[in-house]
Amino acid sequence: MSHLRLIPQPPSRSSSDVECLDAFQKELNYIHRTFLRLGTAPSEVEDLVQELFLVLRRLWHDYDAERPLRPYLFGIAFRIASSHQRKYAREVKFGVVKVADPRPGPDDVLESNRARALVLEALEQVPLPRRAVLVLHELDQVSVAGVASMLSIPLFTVYSRLRKGRRELDRAIRRILRRGDAG
């Protein structure tokens, strides 16, 4: 009587896994920007991006390929960022040292970076529910109805959060600019 030994075979990648990985890689820069826009510290973005991939891979079979991928990714990122912020809300925050890009560039690149930093800093002062609506509608150009659907909130709540979020963002930008002029 001979003993047969089973040799485990490496797992084969299904076409679904390959599609998921391809979609994720195509949208990697968008996902990274989205976490930054939602207020995630730059030092934590990579971990949350990896977490998003794991969630996306687990839910890929539920994704309807007839619909745009970015709003679906934003919904996942929003939930991960919200959970992350709740989890670390009680931690003592330390200042983050921002290292400027050492490469010289044209003046318009510098101005663009300043404007981006100003908006990101101001967005941090807008509460997350209104920030999410602002980012989706104003930066990602998702329709108001699309935002309502993605975040599972009523249409009028989206309009209310958008209006209030715009005012809060405007006030935050003005405060930051006044602080810069005084300093």
Backbone bond lengths (Angstrom), bond angles and torsions (degrees), N, CA, C in turn:
res aa  C-N    CA-C-N  psi(-1)  N-CA   C-N-CA  omega(-1)  CA-C   N-CA-C  phi
1 M - - - 1.448 - - 1.520 107.55 -
2 S 1.297 115.92 120.39 1.467 118.90 -179.36 1.519 110.01 -94.55
3 H 1.319 114.46 147.30 1.467 119.93 178.06 1.516 109.08 -97.05
4 L 1.288 114.46 124.26 1.468 119.87 177.33 1.515 108.84 -93.48
5 R 1.277 114.78 133.01 1.465 119.57 175.68 1.512 108.37 -105.51
6 L 1.296 115.42 131.04 1.458 119.43 177.06 1.518 108.64 -87.12
7 I 1.293 115.22 126.30 1.467 120.11 177.17 1.513 107.07 -99.58
8 P 1.325 116.27 120.43 1.470 117.91 -178.06 1.522 110.43 -64.68
9 Q 1.301 115.13 137.13 1.457 121.72 177.53 1.523 108.52 -90.53
10 P 1.332 116.63 144.64 1.465 117.70 175.85 1.523 109.35 -64.20
11 P 1.311 116.63 145.03 1.464 118.58 -178.43 1.535 109.82 -63.56
12 S 1.298 115.48 136.77 1.463 119.10 177.95 1.520 108.80 -89.54
13 R 1.291 114.70 146.98 1.459 119.05 179.58 1.515 108.91 -86.04
14 S 1.303 114.83 127.86 1.454 118.84 177.21 1.523 108.68 -79.72
15 S 1.313 116.21 164.08 1.473 119.38 178.59 1.526 109.73 -63.84
16 S 1.330 116.71 -29.68 1.455 120.90 177.37 1.530 111.20 -63.90
17 D 1.344 116.53 -42.49 1.465 120.59 178.07 1.522 110.98 -63.03
18 V 1.305 115.77 -41.41 1.464 120.08 -179.52 1.531 110.25 -66.02
19 E 1.335 116.75 -43.28 1.474 120.45 177.67 1.521 110.72 -60.50
20 C 1.313 116.93 -43.53 1.470 122.02 -179.51 1.527 109.98 -61.93
21 L 1.318 116.85 -47.31 1.460 120.73 -179.49 1.526 111.09 -63.86
22 D 1.328 117.66 -42.21 1.465 121.07 178.45 1.528 110.86 -62.06
23 A 1.321 116.63 -45.62 1.467 120.68 -179.97 1.528 110.43 -62.26
24 F 1.325 116.05 -43.09 1.468 120.16 179.64 1.523 111.02 -61.95
25 Q 1.326 116.81 -45.98 1.466 120.32 -178.49 1.528 111.87 -64.61
26 K 1.326 117.59 -36.16 1.464 120.63 178.73 1.527 111.49 -66.07
27 E 1.319 116.75 -32.20 1.473 121.18 -175.91 1.525 113.11 -103.39
28 L 1.321 117.90 13.19 1.460 121.58 -175.38 1.529 112.59 -59.23
29 N 1.319 118.11 -44.62 1.473 120.44 179.25 1.525 110.78 -63.96
30 Y 1.332 117.50 -40.46 1.463 121.38 177.91 1.534 110.38 -61.94
31 I 1.317 116.86 -44.08 1.466 121.04 -179.40 1.531 109.95 -62.67
32 H 1.308 116.20 -44.03 1.470 121.05 179.11 1.529 110.16 -59.76
33 R 1.341 117.17 -48.97 1.476 121.44 178.91 1.525 110.90 -61.11
34 T 1.321 116.53 -39.19 1.463 120.10 -178.10 1.523 111.15 -62.41
35 F 1.325 117.29 -44.41 1.469 119.00 178.48 1.526 110.87 -62.69
36 L 1.329 117.93 -39.73 1.462 120.01 177.36 1.524 110.54 -63.47
37 R 1.317 117.01 -42.91 1.469 121.45 179.51 1.514 111.95 -63.70
38 L 1.323 116.73 -30.57 1.465 120.71 179.77 1.529 112.20 -83.86
39 G 1.323 116.74 4.97 1.459 119.96 173.16 1.509 115.68 93.91
40 T 1.311 117.41 12.83 1.460 120.22 178.09 1.525 109.22 -74.29
41 A 1.307 116.82 135.45 1.468 120.89 178.04 1.530 108.79 -62.32
42 P 1.331 117.23 138.53 1.472 119.83 -179.29 1.526 113.44 -53.39
43 S 1.314 116.91 -32.66 1.465 119.74 -179.35 1.533 112.82 -71.96
44 E 1.332 117.44 -14.03 1.463 121.19 -177.78 1.523 113.13 -106.70
45 V 1.321 117.16 -7.11 1.460 120.73 -173.83 1.519 112.15 -61.64
46 E 1.328 117.61 -45.18 1.473 120.08 -176.52 1.529 111.58 -58.62
47 D 1.322 117.38 -41.41 1.461 120.25 179.26 1.524 111.09 -63.84
48 L 1.329 116.19 -41.45 1.460 119.16 -179.10 1.525 111.46 -71.62
49 V 1.325 117.15 -32.32 1.467 120.38 175.55 1.531 109.33 -62.79
50 Q 1.320 116.65 -42.81 1.470 119.98 177.85 1.526 110.87 -64.22
51 E 1.325 115.73 -39.94 1.459 119.21 178.13 1.530 110.25 -63.00
52 L 1.335 116.31 -40.15 1.462 120.05 177.75 1.529 110.58 -60.85
53 F 1.325 117.04 -41.38 1.464 119.10 179.24 1.527 111.19 -61.05
54 L 1.318 116.58 -42.66 1.467 119.67 179.74 1.530 111.11 -62.40
55 V 1.326 116.08 -41.17 1.463 119.94 178.22 1.529 109.57 -66.14
56 L 1.336 116.31 -45.21 1.461 120.59 -179.53 1.526 110.59 -59.64
57 R 1.300 117.86 -43.87 1.468 121.14 -179.52 1.526 110.71 -63.56
58 R 1.335 115.97 -39.63 1.463 120.09 179.85 1.538 111.42 -67.91
59 L 1.347 116.51 -34.60 1.469 120.69 -176.41 1.524 113.67 -98.75
60 W 1.320 117.21 1.80 1.466 120.41 -172.47 1.525 112.38 -55.47
61 H 1.320 117.27 -36.85 1.472 119.66 -179.08 1.528 111.69 -65.88
62 D 1.346 118.33 -20.46 1.469 121.79 177.76 1.526 112.74 -86.16
63 Y 1.312 117.41 -16.02 1.468 121.09 -176.36 1.523 110.37 -70.73
64 D 1.327 115.93 131.93 1.460 122.87 177.63 1.528 108.18 -92.03
65 A 1.319 117.33 107.68 1.464 122.35 -175.32 1.524 112.46 -64.43
66 E 1.319 118.14 -12.90 1.467 121.45 177.62 1.533 111.12 -74.82
67 R 1.314 117.04 -17.00 1.473 121.74 -177.91 1.518 109.34 -100.66
68 P 1.349 117.01 156.41 1.477 119.59 179.56 1.530 110.78 -64.03
69 L 1.327 115.46 144.49 1.460 121.27 -176.83 1.531 112.35 -78.65
70 R 1.331 117.62 -37.80 1.472 119.36 -174.11 1.526 113.76 -57.96
71 P 1.331 119.88 -46.38 1.471 117.70 177.58 1.529 112.43 -60.33
72 Y 1.329 117.08 -35.89 1.469 121.46 177.61 1.524 109.67 -63.52
73 L 1.344 116.24 -45.08 1.469 120.80 178.15 1.525 110.73 -64.40
74 F 1.343 116.90 -39.61 1.459 119.88 179.45 1.526 110.28 -61.50
75 G 1.332 116.65 -42.59 1.464 119.84 179.01 1.524 111.91 -58.93
76 I 1.323 115.64 -43.16 1.475 119.75 178.45 1.532 109.48 -65.68
77 A 1.339 117.11 -45.36 1.467 121.33 -179.45 1.526 110.79 -61.83
78 F 1.334 116.55 -41.15 1.462 121.02 -179.96 1.528 110.59 -60.55
79 R 1.321 116.13 -45.23 1.465 119.43 -179.25 1.528 111.50 -66.93
80 I 1.319 117.13 -39.19 1.466 120.74 178.87 1.529 110.03 -66.89
81 A 1.342 116.92 -44.59 1.470 120.77 -179.93 1.527 110.59 -64.07
82 S 1.328 116.72 -41.76 1.474 120.09 178.48 1.518 111.05 -60.96
83 S 1.305 116.02 -46.97 1.460 120.70 179.34 1.524 110.61 -61.96
84 H 1.318 115.82 -42.91 1.461 121.08 -179.67 1.535 110.57 -62.85
85 Q 1.329 116.89 -43.66 1.468 119.70 -179.93 1.519 111.72 -65.77
86 R 1.322 116.88 -40.33 1.469 118.90 177.68 1.520 110.68 -63.46
87 K 1.320 115.61 -40.30 1.460 121.35 -176.80 1.527 111.79 -64.70
88 Y 1.321 116.32 -38.69 1.464 120.15 -174.81 1.530 113.67 -105.70
89 A 1.311 118.04 13.71 1.469 121.43 -177.74 1.523 112.43 -63.95
90 R 1.321 117.54 -27.96 1.466 120.24 -176.96 1.515 113.62 -90.85
91 E 1.315 117.13 -3.95 1.463 119.24 179.62 1.518 110.67 -73.15
92 V 1.302 116.27 150.32 1.461 121.82 176.26 1.526 107.31 -76.95
93 K 1.304 115.33 126.99 1.460 119.99 -177.30 1.527 110.47 -88.59
94 F 1.301 115.20 137.78 1.453 121.99 174.68 1.515 107.93 -110.90
95 G 1.306 116.15 151.87 1.451 120.12 178.76 1.519 111.16 -63.09
96 V 1.309 114.91 142.93 1.457 120.71 178.13 1.521 107.64 -101.33
97 V 1.301 115.35 127.17 1.455 120.10 178.23 1.521 107.70 -85.34
98 K 1.321 115.94 120.32 1.453 120.04 179.39 1.520 108.00 -95.97
99 V 1.298 115.17 121.35 1.452 120.85 179.94 1.523 107.89 -94.40
100 A 1.322 115.15 124.78 1.454 119.65 -179.65 1.521 110.02 -73.05
101 D 1.297 115.64 151.32 1.457 121.20 177.72 1.530 108.25 -66.18
102 P 1.344 118.78 121.26 1.463 120.83 -176.16 1.529 113.73 -72.79
103 R 1.323 118.18 -15.14 1.459 120.17 -178.83 1.524 110.62 -75.21
104 P 1.316 116.64 132.28 1.464 118.48 177.03 1.525 110.17 -71.51
105 G 1.314 116.31 146.52 1.457 120.63 -179.99 1.511 110.17 -145.38
106 P 1.311 117.44 169.90 1.460 120.84 179.06 1.524 111.20 -65.58
107 D 1.320 115.16 161.46 1.465 120.97 -177.31 1.526 112.80 -60.25
108 D 1.319 117.24 -35.47 1.462 118.63 -178.81 1.531 111.69 -67.68
109 V 1.326 118.26 -31.29 1.460 120.95 175.94 1.526 109.03 -66.92
110 L 1.320 116.41 -41.93 1.460 120.94 178.43 1.523 110.38 -61.73
111 E 1.310 116.11 -46.48 1.465 120.10 -179.43 1.530 110.68 -63.89
112 S 1.309 116.60 -38.47 1.463 121.08 178.47 1.527 110.40 -63.69
113 N 1.319 116.62 -42.47 1.471 120.48 177.87 1.519 111.56 -63.46
114 R 1.321 116.35 -39.52 1.481 119.97 178.32 1.521 110.90 -64.89
115 A 1.320 115.68 -43.81 1.465 119.45 179.38 1.525 110.34 -63.62
116 R 1.317 117.68 -42.75 1.469 122.03 179.52 1.528 109.91 -62.11
117 A 1.326 116.34 -44.81 1.471 119.98 179.98 1.528 110.88 -63.66
118 L 1.335 115.90 -39.60 1.460 120.48 178.95 1.529 110.23 -62.29
119 V 1.323 116.63 -46.27 1.468 120.24 -179.14 1.523 110.67 -65.92
120 L 1.325 117.83 -42.37 1.466 120.09 179.31 1.525 111.41 -63.72
121 E 1.328 116.25 -41.49 1.473 119.60 177.90 1.521 110.65 -64.92
122 A 1.324 116.47 -41.59 1.463 119.97 178.87 1.531 110.70 -67.65
123 L 1.324 117.42 -38.08 1.468 120.44 178.88 1.522 111.52 -61.53
124 E 1.334 116.81 -32.20 1.467 120.15 179.07 1.523 111.61 -62.57
125 Q 1.335 116.79 -22.91 1.461 120.72 -178.46 1.529 112.45 -88.77
126 V 1.326 117.25 -5.54 1.458 122.01 177.32 1.529 107.34 -94.41
127 P 1.334 117.96 127.89 1.469 120.04 -179.99 1.539 111.47 -55.28
128 L 1.318 116.16 147.14 1.462 123.01 -171.48 1.533 114.70 -53.23
129 P 1.339 120.62 -43.94 1.477 118.05 -179.39 1.529 112.41 -60.02
130 R 1.339 117.53 -40.75 1.468 120.31 179.10 1.521 110.87 -77.29
131 R 1.334 117.17 -33.16 1.469 121.17 177.53 1.528 109.85 -62.15
132 A 1.324 116.61 -42.82 1.468 120.38 -179.38 1.524 110.77 -60.59
133 V 1.326 116.91 -43.64 1.469 120.78 178.96 1.529 109.71 -64.40
134 L 1.337 117.24 -44.21 1.471 120.90 178.85 1.525 111.67 -59.79
135 V 1.311 116.81 -48.61 1.463 120.89 -177.44 1.522 110.24 -62.16
136 L 1.327 116.02 -47.75 1.460 118.85 -178.61 1.525 112.15 -62.10
137 H 1.331 116.42 -48.39 1.462 119.39 -174.36 1.523 112.65 -77.67
138 E 1.322 117.75 -49.62 1.461 121.14 -173.00 1.531 112.86 -81.65
139 L 1.316 118.24 -42.02 1.462 119.95 -175.70 1.519 112.97 -92.53
140 D 1.337 116.93 -41.24 1.461 119.92 -178.70 1.527 112.17 -92.74
141 Q 1.330 116.56 -4.72 1.463 123.94 175.61 1.528 112.99 57.17
142 V 1.326 116.02 42.20 1.457 121.67 174.03 1.518 107.22 -87.49
143 S 1.309 117.56 137.45 1.460 120.83 -179.87 1.526 110.02 -61.98
144 V 1.336 115.55 159.89 1.463 120.54 179.85 1.531 109.70 -61.56
145 A 1.315 116.64 -40.46 1.467 119.98 178.15 1.530 110.02 -64.38
146 G 1.319 116.73 -38.34 1.464 120.46 178.11 1.514 111.74 -65.23
147 V 1.326 116.40 -39.87 1.468 120.77 178.02 1.524 109.56 -62.64
148 A 1.338 116.06 -45.31 1.470 120.51 179.76 1.521 110.53 -58.93
149 S 1.314 116.09 -43.53 1.462 120.57 -179.67 1.524 111.23 -66.28
150 M 1.336 116.71 -45.77 1.461 120.41 -177.41 1.520 112.66 -62.89
151 L 1.327 115.83 -42.46 1.463 119.74 -175.72 1.531 112.57 -92.16
152 S 1.340 116.60 0.24 1.474 122.65 179.38 1.524 111.40 55.38
153 I 1.329 115.41 49.54 1.462 120.98 177.38 1.524 108.27 -130.14
154 P 1.342 117.83 157.13 1.465 120.44 179.79 1.538 111.50 -63.31
155 L 1.315 115.35 153.48 1.460 122.53 -178.94 1.530 111.16 -58.33
156 F 1.334 116.91 -43.61 1.455 119.47 -178.29 1.522 111.91 -68.96
157 T 1.325 117.70 -27.15 1.464 120.71 173.74 1.521 109.96 -65.78
158 V 1.331 116.37 -38.74 1.466 119.93 177.29 1.521 109.72 -61.93
159 Y 1.352 116.76 -47.22 1.467 119.48 179.59 1.529 111.16 -60.53
160 S 1.315 116.30 -41.65 1.460 120.42 -179.93 1.529 111.40 -64.79
161 R 1.336 116.19 -46.56 1.468 119.50 179.74 1.526 111.04 -65.79
162 L 1.310 116.92 -36.54 1.459 120.97 179.49 1.530 110.38 -64.98
163 R 1.330 116.31 -46.32 1.466 120.68 179.81 1.529 110.39 -62.80
164 K 1.306 116.96 -48.89 1.460 120.95 -178.92 1.531 110.77 -67.18
165 G 1.324 117.43 -40.59 1.464 121.96 178.86 1.523 111.85 -62.17
166 R 1.342 116.56 -40.24 1.477 119.90 177.75 1.524 110.62 -62.46
167 R 1.336 115.93 -43.72 1.478 119.00 178.79 1.529 110.72 -62.65
168 E 1.333 116.76 -44.52 1.463 120.57 -179.83 1.524 111.22 -64.31
169 L 1.308 117.06 -40.29 1.461 121.09 177.91 1.524 110.39 -64.35
170 D 1.315 116.35 -43.88 1.468 120.41 179.07 1.536 110.65 -60.99
171 R 1.334 116.60 -45.61 1.477 119.90 178.85 1.523 111.27 -63.67
172 A 1.322 116.94 -40.62 1.471 120.64 -179.87 1.528 110.42 -63.94
173 I 1.325 116.94 -42.44 1.471 120.31 178.55 1.517 110.24 -62.87
174 R 1.328 116.74 -43.71 1.477 119.99 179.08 1.529 111.36 -61.55
175 R 1.355 116.25 -41.87 1.474 119.48 179.17 1.530 110.37 -62.67
176 I 1.312 116.86 -44.41 1.458 121.20 -178.29 1.525 109.78 -63.99
177 L 1.323 116.65 -42.64 1.471 119.92 -179.54 1.538 110.74 -66.66
178 R 1.346 117.44 -40.27 1.477 119.93 177.15 1.518 110.53 -63.54
179 R 1.325 115.98 -41.66 1.455 120.84 178.73 1.535 110.19 -61.39
180 G 1.316 116.27 -40.03 1.473 121.18 178.62 1.517 112.04 -66.54
181 D 1.340 117.15 -38.00 1.466 120.93 179.23 1.515 111.28 -70.24
182 A 1.341 116.42 -34.46 1.460 119.99 -178.40 1.531 111.58 -76.21
183 G 1.362 116.49 -25.53 1.464 120.50 -173.99 1.457 114.58 -90.89
